[in-house]
Amino acid sequence: RCQSDSLGPFTCWWNRGRDPIIHTTYNLTYTFNVQNPEIQVCPNLSTEDDFVKCRWDTTNGGNVHLFEMSALNALGSSTSSPLQIDPGHYVKPGNVRELRTPEVGSDSLSVRWQYPVGLEPSHFPLFYTVRYRGEWDNQYMEQNASQ
């Protein structure tokens, strides 16, 4: 599983399964450009609870990423099958900016905003939903606000 906040810090984590009990060393190799691969090793791999994590300061939303995880202990070694992901599927967008309602009518309104910082529309499509409710309504309504 991976997550990136507005294409900024990018973190991926793998469930290592049950505790191997004996000392086990994990290694993650990756490339952020499958078309022109330059294999690298995770610079700050960590083990937390049942997960092995790697964190990068940034990622490239336009390239497919390829990962391979390996484990080594006194009983032997094992390497995962290569895993390809599109980082665009793992982006958690930040909040929209400059939210405003330039036109308010008796039964309608217009809503405008700026994209979250770092997520200009050229990276990949963002889908928006506006939630609203009337002053005396108890439940929210939702409206697709994507172009």
Backbone as ProteinMPNN parsed JSONL, in Angstrom:
{"seq_chain_A": "RCQSDSLGPFTCWWNRGRDPIIHTTYNLTYTFNVQNPEIQVCPNLSTEDDFVKCRWDTTNGGNVHLFEMSALNALGSSTSSPLQIDPGHYVKPGNVRELRTPEVGSDSLSVRWQYPVGLEPSHFPLFYTVRYRGEWDNQYMEQNASQ", "coords_chain_A": {"N_chain_A": [[0.852, -1.174, 0.0], [0.442, 2.281, -0.703], [0.922, 5.837, -0.238], [0.618, 9.25, -1.025], [0.939, 12.587, -0.142], [-0.455, 15.037, -1.838], [1.379, 14.688, -4.001], [3.727, 15.064, -2.671], [5.586, 14.063, 0.034], [6.102, 10.567, -0.22], [5.007, 7.442, 0.656], [5.377, 3.978, 1.067], [4.187, 0.828, 2.19], [4.518, -2.533, 3.334], [2.98, -5.53, 4.317], [4.617, -7.629, 6.378], [3.903, -10.083, 7.197], [3.609, -12.724, 9.603], [5.545, -12.401, 12.642], [8.906, -13.11, 12.141], [10.466, -14.175, 14.158], [13.272, -14.853, 14.29], [16.19, -12.815, 13.635], [15.684, -10.758, 10.89], [16.543, -9.32, 7.828], [15.44, -6.753, 5.749], [15.07, -5.626, 2.374], [14.488, -3.179, -0.036], [14.192, -2.694, -3.403], [13.855, -0.414, -6.099], [12.419, 1.406, -8.879], [11.528, 4.513, -10.236], [10.869, 4.943, -12.79], [9.812, 3.012, -15.135], [10.161, 2.764, -17.885], [12.745, 3.668, -18.391], [14.682, 2.274, -16.58], [16.354, 2.839, -13.517], [17.7, 1.214, -11.128], [17.27, 1.448, -7.673], [18.007, 1.534, -4.126], [15.958, 1.503, -1.271], [16.31, 4.338, 0.704], [15.744, 4.682, 3.418], [14.609, 2.439, 4.863], [12.303, 0.995, 7.092], [11.128, -0.971, 9.868], [8.068, -1.423, 11.292], [5.941, -2.536, 13.674], [3.974, -4.911, 12.12], [4.773, -4.164, 9.617], [6.786, -3.202, 6.801], [8.354, -0.302, 5.847], [8.908, 2.329, 3.475], [10.011, 5.592, 2.77], [9.863, 8.452, 0.729], [10.919, 11.732, -0.211], [9.575, 12.922, -2.293], [7.619, 12.205, -5.27], [7.07, 11.022, -8.647], [4.389, 11.757, -10.46], [3.882, 11.065, -13.083], [5.039, 8.695, -13.914], [5.18, 5.116, -13.961], [5.82, 3.138, -11.12], [8.133, 0.664, -9.926], [8.563, -2.014, -7.73], [10.505, -4.214, -5.634], [10.633, -6.423, -2.991], [12.812, -7.87, -0.624], [13.79, -10.439, 1.677], [15.996, -11.574, 4.2], [17.353, -14.063, 6.234], [18.693, -16.318, 8.752], [17.655, -18.706, 7.858], [17.406, -18.495, 5.153], [16.577, -16.811, 2.042], [14.176, -14.634, 0.446], [12.428, -13.249, -2.279], [10.102, -10.892, -3.439], [7.611, -10.94, -6.065], [7.885, -8.644, -8.813], [6.304, -5.497, -8.288], [4.168, -3.313, -9.808], [3.113, 0.041, -9.723], [0.908, 2.816, -10.227], [1.576, 5.922, -9.217], [-0.278, 7.969, -9.164], [-2.678, 6.856, -8.416], [-2.532, 6.748, -5.716], [-2.505, 9.144, -4.46], [-3.242, 11.447, -1.983], [-5.099, 14.128, -2.047], [-4.442, 17.519, -1.038], [-6.232, 20.126, 0.747], [-8.545, 22.121, -1.127], [-7.9, 25.428, -2.41], [-8.655, 28.874, -1.795], [-11.535, 28.884, -1.751], [-14.664, 29.954, -2.863], [-17.846, 31.594, -3.265], [-19.06, 32.994, -5.823], [-21.543, 33.607, -6.971], [-24.708, 33.699, -5.638], [-27.889, 32.518, -5.496], [-31.493, 32.37, -5.028], [-32.19, 29.687, -5.165], [-29.908, 28.399, -5.989], [-26.299, 28.196, -6.334], [-22.98, 29.254, -7.157], [-19.824, 27.727, -7.116], [-16.387, 28.173, -6.662], [-12.867, 27.352, -6.838], [-9.339, 26.924, -6.145], [-6.858, 24.61, -7.281], [-5.357, 22.126, -5.07], [-2.222, 22.868, -3.465], [0.607, 22.015, -5.348], [-0.702, 20.191, -6.981], [-1.349, 20.647, -9.839], [-3.572, 20.78, -12.687], [-2.372, 19.317, -14.766], [-1.076, 16.972, -13.947], [-2.764, 14.667, -13.376], [-6.212, 13.676, -13.583], [-8.388, 15.181, -11.192], [-11.081, 14.485, -9.035], [-13.957, 15.994, -7.873], [-16.334, 16.447, -5.263], [-19.084, 18.206, -4.11], [-20.411, 18.843, -1.011], [-23.43, 19.695, 0.499], [-26.027, 21.397, 2.39], [-29.284, 22.539, 3.183], [-30.251, 25.325, 5.246], [-32.135, 24.456, 7.14], [-32.142, 21.775, 6.815], [-31.432, 18.349, 7.708], [-29.81, 16.43, 6.563], [-26.975, 15.993, 4.414], [-26.527, 16.82, 0.976], [-25.046, 15.632, -2.076], [-23.03, 16.657, -4.809], [-21.631, 16.045, -7.937], [-18.749, 17.684, -8.868], [-16.838, 17.767, -10.795], [-15.085, 18.492, -13.854]], "CA_chain_A": [[0.0, 0.0, 0.0], [1.225, 3.51, -0.787], [0.169, 7.083, -0.13], [1.37, 10.479, -1.229], [0.171, 13.788, 0.142], [-0.32, 16.041, -2.906], [2.623, 14.364, -4.72], [4.873, 15.432, -1.838], [6.142, 12.832, 0.609], [5.524, 9.351, -0.779], [5.31, 6.341, 1.561], [4.807, 2.671, 0.744], [4.415, -0.144, 3.249], [4.188, -3.912, 3.019], [2.741, -6.393, 5.476], [5.671, -8.657, 6.337], [3.364, -11.346, 7.684], [3.849, -12.937, 11.035], [6.886, -12.108, 13.132], [9.767, -14.246, 11.816], [11.106, -14.564, 15.419], [14.721, -14.662, 14.169], [16.558, -11.555, 12.998], [15.467, -10.748, 9.444], [16.892, -8.067, 7.168], [14.601, -6.484, 4.579], [15.672, -4.745, 1.384], [13.549, -2.776, -1.078], [14.757, -2.053, -4.585], [12.773, 0.253, -6.824], [12.673, 2.42, -9.892], [10.374, 5.373, -10.443], [10.674, 5.113, -14.227], [9.901, 1.667, -15.7], [10.618, 2.861, -19.272], [14.183, 3.88, -18.369], [14.907, 1.926, -15.175], [17.579, 3.018, -12.76], [17.355, 0.517, -9.894], [17.798, 2.079, -6.47], [17.677, 0.878, -2.863], [15.261, 2.412, -0.365], [17.307, 4.978, 1.567], [15.387, 4.717, 4.845], [13.673, 1.35, 5.125], [12.082, 0.774, 8.523], [10.16, -2.008, 10.24], [7.2, -0.949, 12.361], [4.913, -3.552, 13.918], [3.992, -5.955, 11.092], [4.961, -3.535, 8.318], [8.067, -2.685, 6.336], [7.997, 0.965, 5.209], [9.915, 3.163, 2.839], [9.478, 6.937, 2.566], [10.625, 9.334, -0.134], [10.485, 13.125, -0.056], [8.704, 13.293, -3.397], [7.444, 11.168, -6.27], [6.751, 11.528, -9.976], [3.047, 11.297, -10.798], [3.757, 10.686, -14.479], [5.746, 7.452, -14.217], [4.848, 3.903, -13.209], [6.891, 2.736, -10.211], [8.329, -0.779, -9.825], [9.166, -2.358, -6.442], [10.777, -5.608, -5.252], [11.009, -6.546, -1.585], [13.487, -9.131, -0.307], [14.022, -10.704, 3.103], [17.125, -12.482, 4.394], [17.645, -14.444, 7.62], [19.535, -17.513, 8.858], [17.022, -19.829, 7.16], [17.449, -18.301, 3.71], [16.123, -15.518, 1.527], [12.997, -14.657, -0.412], [12.197, -11.979, -2.983], [8.739, -10.796, -3.964], [7.431, -10.655, -7.489], [7.883, -7.19, -9.021], [5.019, -4.842, -8.127], [4.078, -2.038, -10.514], [2.001, 0.895, -9.31], [0.799, 4.175, -10.751], [1.46, 6.732, -7.997], [-1.467, 8.803, -9.235], [-3.777, 6.174, -7.732], [-2.265, 6.741, -4.281], [-2.354, 10.527, -4.006], [-4.264, 12.026, -1.121], [-4.964, 15.562, -2.32], [-4.629, 18.483, 0.043], [-7.464, 20.902, 0.648], [-8.607, 23.126, -2.18], [-7.557, 26.769, -1.939], [-9.463, 30.013, -2.236], [-12.927, 28.492, -1.956], [-15.548, 31.112, -2.838], [-19.167, 31.478, -3.905], [-19.251, 34.293, -6.478], [-22.957, 33.837, -7.306], [-25.637, 33.034, -4.745], [-29.272, 32.819, -5.836], [-32.466, 31.859, -4.049], [-32.223, 28.223, -5.212], [-28.668, 27.877, -6.575], [-25.095, 28.979, -6.1], [-21.802, 28.885, -7.925], [-18.676, 27.507, -6.233], [-15.101, 28.175, -7.373], [-11.719, 27.108, -5.974], [-8.058, 26.646, -6.785], [-6.343, 23.266, -7.003], [-4.44, 22.045, -3.927], [-0.829, 23.175, -3.761], [1.375, 20.895, -5.873], [-1.496, 19.308, -7.851], [-1.896, 21.35, -10.98], [-4.393, 19.829, -13.448], [-1.636, 18.55, -15.765], [-0.571, 15.705, -13.427], [-3.776, 13.646, -13.599], [-7.507, 14.276, -13.232], [-8.896, 15.163, -9.83], [-12.531, 14.437, -9.037], [-14.47, 16.736, -6.732], [-17.737, 16.347, -4.87], [-19.48, 19.267, -3.199], [-21.45, 18.442, -0.048], [-24.148, 20.876, 0.966], [-27.345, 21.178, 2.966], [-30.025, 23.76, 3.459], [-30.155, 25.806, 6.622], [-33.011, 23.703, 8.036], [-32.058, 20.349, 6.48], [-30.595, 17.537, 8.586], [-28.906, 15.591, 5.782], [-26.224, 16.624, 3.334], [-26.668, 16.363, -0.407], [-23.747, 15.641, -2.756], [-23.094, 16.983, -6.234], [-20.369, 15.886, -8.646], [-18.292, 19.013, -9.291], [-15.694, 17.594, -11.691], [-15.357, 18.877, -15.231]], "C_chain_A": [[0.89, 1.226, 0.0], [0.311, 4.716, -0.589], [1.116, 8.246, -0.325], [0.457, 11.656, -0.926], [0.487, 14.833, -0.913], [0.99, 15.907, -3.677], [3.85, 14.859, -3.973], [5.469, 14.162, -1.289], [5.37, 11.604, 0.117], [5.966, 8.19, 0.107], [4.638, 5.078, 1.07], [5.122, 1.733, 1.898], [3.855, -1.49, 2.844], [3.96, -4.661, 4.314], [3.755, -7.518, 5.395], [5.167, -10.009, 6.812], [3.663, -11.505, 9.163], [5.303, -12.654, 11.385], [7.783, -13.31, 12.86], [10.546, -14.791, 13.023], [12.633, -14.398, 15.354], [14.992, -13.357, 13.427], [16.43, -11.674, 11.474], [15.777, -9.367, 8.905], [16.043, -7.923, 5.911], [15.321, -5.5, 3.672], [14.62, -4.443, 0.318], [14.315, -2.125, -2.207], [13.594, -1.501, -5.396], [13.32, 1.064, -7.979], [11.394, 3.224, -10.044], [10.124, 5.621, -11.921], [10.896, 3.764, -14.905], [10.434, 1.698, -17.134], [12.141, 3.0, -19.367], [14.677, 3.57, -16.954], [16.317, 2.219, -14.674], [17.266, 2.451, -11.383], [18.058, 1.179, -8.712], [17.355, 1.282, -5.246], [17.009, 1.916, -1.969], [16.253, 3.011, 0.623], [16.992, 4.917, 3.06], [14.317, 3.674, 5.171], [13.535, 1.148, 6.628], [11.054, -0.33, 8.723], [9.385, -1.49, 11.439], [6.048, -1.927, 12.507], [5.032, -4.64, 12.862], [4.291, -5.403, 9.698], [6.406, -3.144, 8.071], [7.725, -1.45, 5.511], [9.205, 1.617, 4.552], [9.258, 4.508, 2.545], [10.437, 7.734, 1.703], [10.096, 10.751, 0.048], [9.503, 13.549, -1.134], [8.556, 12.106, -4.334], [7.111, 11.82, -7.6], [5.411, 10.94, -10.389], [2.9, 10.825, -12.228], [4.39, 9.365, -14.851], [5.257, 6.301, -13.351], [6.062, 3.529, -12.373], [6.937, 1.214, -10.122], [9.089, -1.071, -8.535], [9.433, -3.854, -6.354], [11.277, -5.613, -3.811], [11.715, -7.88, -1.395], [13.716, -9.211, 1.199], [15.126, -11.745, 3.209], [17.273, -12.759, 5.887], [18.446, -15.748, 7.597], [18.947, -18.711, 8.117], [17.028, -19.684, 5.642], [16.954, -16.921, 3.304], [14.906, -15.717, 0.636], [12.832, -13.273, -1.026], [10.801, -12.002, -3.582], [8.749, -10.709, -5.485], [7.45, -9.147, -7.659], [6.453, -6.644, -8.923], [5.066, -3.503, -8.835], [2.894, -1.255, -9.979], [2.057, 2.218, -10.058], [0.605, 5.076, -9.536], [0.245, 7.65, -7.996], [-2.663, 8.182, -8.54], [-3.648, 6.24, -6.215], [-2.084, 8.149, -3.707], [-3.544, 10.93, -3.154], [-4.145, 13.543, -1.311], [-5.129, 16.4, -1.06], [-5.946, 19.214, -0.153], [-7.396, 21.869, -0.529], [-8.297, 24.486, -1.558], [-8.557, 27.785, -2.477], [-10.887, 29.617, -2.611], [-13.806, 29.728, -1.849], [-16.857, 30.807, -3.556], [-19.496, 32.809, -4.568], [-20.714, 34.616, -6.811], [-23.832, 33.027, -6.36], [-27.048, 33.488, -5.104], [-30.207, 32.232, -4.785], [-32.515, 30.33, -4.039], [-30.976, 27.617, -5.861], [-27.497, 28.747, -6.149], [-23.981, 28.446, -6.966], [-20.632, 28.774, -6.949], [-17.42, 27.464, -7.095], [-13.983, 27.946, -6.354], [-10.487, 26.917, -6.822], [-7.629, 25.229, -6.41], [-5.485, 23.269, -5.74], [-3.009, 22.344, -4.36], [-0.121, 21.912, -4.244], [0.606, 19.979, -6.81], [-2.161, 20.107, -8.969], [-2.622, 20.335, -11.867], [-3.627, 18.992, -14.468], [-1.165, 17.189, -15.266], [-1.515, 14.554, -13.753], [-5.1, 14.248, -13.159], [-7.831, 14.134, -11.749], [-10.417, 15.216, -9.905], [-13.043, 15.063, -7.751], [-15.948, 16.462, -6.514], [-18.008, 17.468, -3.877], [-20.6, 18.724, -2.318], [-22.115, 19.712, 0.468], [-25.45, 20.455, 1.635], [-27.986, 22.532, 3.202], [-29.944, 24.103, 4.937], [-30.985, 24.967, 7.592], [-32.993, 22.197, 7.75], [-31.139, 19.627, 7.461], [-29.535, 16.755, 7.82], [-28.217, 16.401, 4.687], [-26.601, 16.012, 1.999], [-25.268, 16.408, -1.02], [-23.965, 15.9, -4.233], [-21.706, 16.786, -6.829], [-19.961, 17.264, -9.19], [-17.074, 18.92, -10.204], [-16.08, 18.01, -13.104], [-15.43, 17.667, -16.115]], "O_chain_A": [[1.956, 1.232, 0.616], [-0.906, 4.628, -0.751], [2.255, 8.234, 0.14], [-0.676, 11.707, -1.405], [1.557, 15.442, -0.896], [1.639, 16.91, -3.974], [4.904, 15.055, -4.578], [5.826, 13.266, -2.054], [4.141, 11.613, 0.05], [7.164, 7.972, 0.291], [3.464, 5.097, 0.699], [6.185, 1.824, 2.512], [2.866, -1.585, 2.118], [4.67, -4.447, 5.297], [3.749, -8.285, 4.432], [5.923, -10.98, 6.83], [3.933, -10.535, 9.871], [6.177, -12.668, 10.518], [7.469, -14.418, 13.295], [11.232, -15.804, 12.886], [13.224, -13.85, 16.285], [14.141, -12.857, 12.691], [16.997, -12.577, 10.859], [15.33, -8.361, 9.455], [15.938, -8.851, 5.11], [16.083, -4.65, 4.135], [13.943, -5.348, -0.169], [15.006, -1.126, -2.006], [12.492, -2.05, -5.38], [14.511, 1.367, -8.049], [10.297, 2.668, -9.987], [9.259, 6.422, -12.275], [12.031, 3.406, -15.218], [11.095, 0.751, -17.559], [12.753, 2.508, -20.315], [15.048, 4.478, -16.211], [17.316, 1.892, -15.314], [16.64, 3.12, -10.561], [19.262, 1.433, -8.741], [16.443, 0.459, -5.325], [17.439, 3.068, -1.916], [16.963, 2.275, 1.308], [17.892, 5.084, 3.883], [13.251, 4.005, 5.692], [14.53, 1.132, 7.353], [10.219, -0.587, 7.856], [9.966, -1.158, 12.472], [5.271, -2.125, 11.574], [6.099, -5.238, 12.722], [4.086, -6.098, 8.703], [7.148, -2.802, 8.993], [6.912, -1.521, 4.59], [10.344, 1.482, 5.0], [8.102, 4.567, 2.126], [11.651, 7.707, 1.902], [8.939, 10.936, 0.423], [8.685, 14.442, -0.912], [9.278, 11.116, -4.211], [6.895, 13.03, -7.67], [5.316, 9.739, -10.643], [1.876, 10.23, -12.565], [4.289, 8.944, -16.004], [4.959, 6.476, -12.17], [7.196, 3.591, -12.848], [5.906, 0.55, -10.228], [10.126, -0.464, -8.266], [8.696, -4.663, -6.919], [12.219, -4.902, -3.461], [11.283, -8.901, -1.931], [13.819, -8.197, 1.89], [15.19, -12.681, 2.412], [17.314, -11.838, 6.703], [18.83, -16.222, 6.527], [19.68, -19.641, 7.781], [16.699, -20.628, 4.923], [16.918, -15.992, 4.11], [14.644, -16.814, 0.141], [13.066, -12.256, -0.373], [10.373, -13.002, -4.158], [9.781, -10.437, -6.1], [7.067, -8.427, -6.737], [5.511, -7.262, -9.418], [5.896, -2.652, -8.514], [1.806, -1.802, -9.798], [3.126, 2.673, -10.467], [-0.437, 5.001, -8.884], [-0.212, 8.067, -6.932], [-3.571, 8.897, -8.117], [-4.563, 5.829, -5.501], [-1.569, 8.315, -2.602], [-4.699, 10.775, -3.553], [-3.213, 14.168, -0.805], [-5.862, 16.034, -0.141], [-6.682, 18.95, -1.104], [-6.327, 22.369, -0.88], [-8.415, 24.674, -0.347], [-9.213, 27.557, -3.494], [-11.377, 29.984, -3.679], [-13.719, 30.471, -0.872], [-16.944, 29.873, -4.352], [-20.137, 33.663, -3.956], [-21.075, 35.788, -6.919], [-23.71, 31.804, -6.291], [-27.37, 34.674, -5.03], [-29.764, 31.671, -3.783], [-32.848, 29.733, -3.014], [-30.986, 26.446, -6.241], [-27.668, 29.869, -5.673], [-24.04, 27.315, -7.449], [-20.465, 29.616, -6.067], [-17.391, 26.799, -8.13], [-14.114, 28.287, -5.179], [-10.562, 26.768, -8.042], [-7.996, 24.718, -5.352], [-4.939, 24.31, -5.374], [-2.639, 22.091, -5.507], [-0.236, 20.858, -3.62], [1.198, 19.067, -7.388], [-3.386, 20.22, -9.026], [-2.317, 19.144, -11.804], [-4.186, 18.03, -14.995], [-0.876, 16.317, -16.085], [-1.094, 13.564, -14.352], [-5.109, 15.24, -12.429], [-7.576, 13.096, -11.138], [-10.975, 15.917, -10.749], [-12.605, 14.697, -6.66], [-16.708, 16.27, -7.462], [-17.257, 17.657, -2.921], [-21.605, 18.213, -2.812], [-21.443, 20.678, 0.828], [-25.916, 19.327, 1.478], [-27.303, 23.538, 3.396], [-29.608, 23.259, 5.767], [-30.588, 24.783, 8.743], [-33.738, 21.436, 8.366], [-30.188, 20.212, 7.981], [-28.475, 16.45, 8.366], [-28.777, 17.34, 4.122], [-26.949, 14.834, 1.911], [-24.402, 17.138, -0.538], [-24.936, 15.438, -4.832], [-20.719, 17.295, -6.297], [-20.737, 17.921, -9.884], [-16.351, 19.903, -10.366], [-17.238, 17.898, -13.506], [-15.654, 17.795, -17.319]]}, "name": "protein", "num_of_chains": 1, "seq": "RCQSDSLGPFTCWWNRGRDPIIHTTYNLTYTFNVQNPEIQVCPNLSTEDDFVKCRWDTTNGGNVHLFEMSALNALGSSTSSPLQIDPGHYVKPGNVRELRTPEVGSDSLSVRWQYPVGLEPSHFPLFYTVRYRGEWDNQYMEQNASQ"}
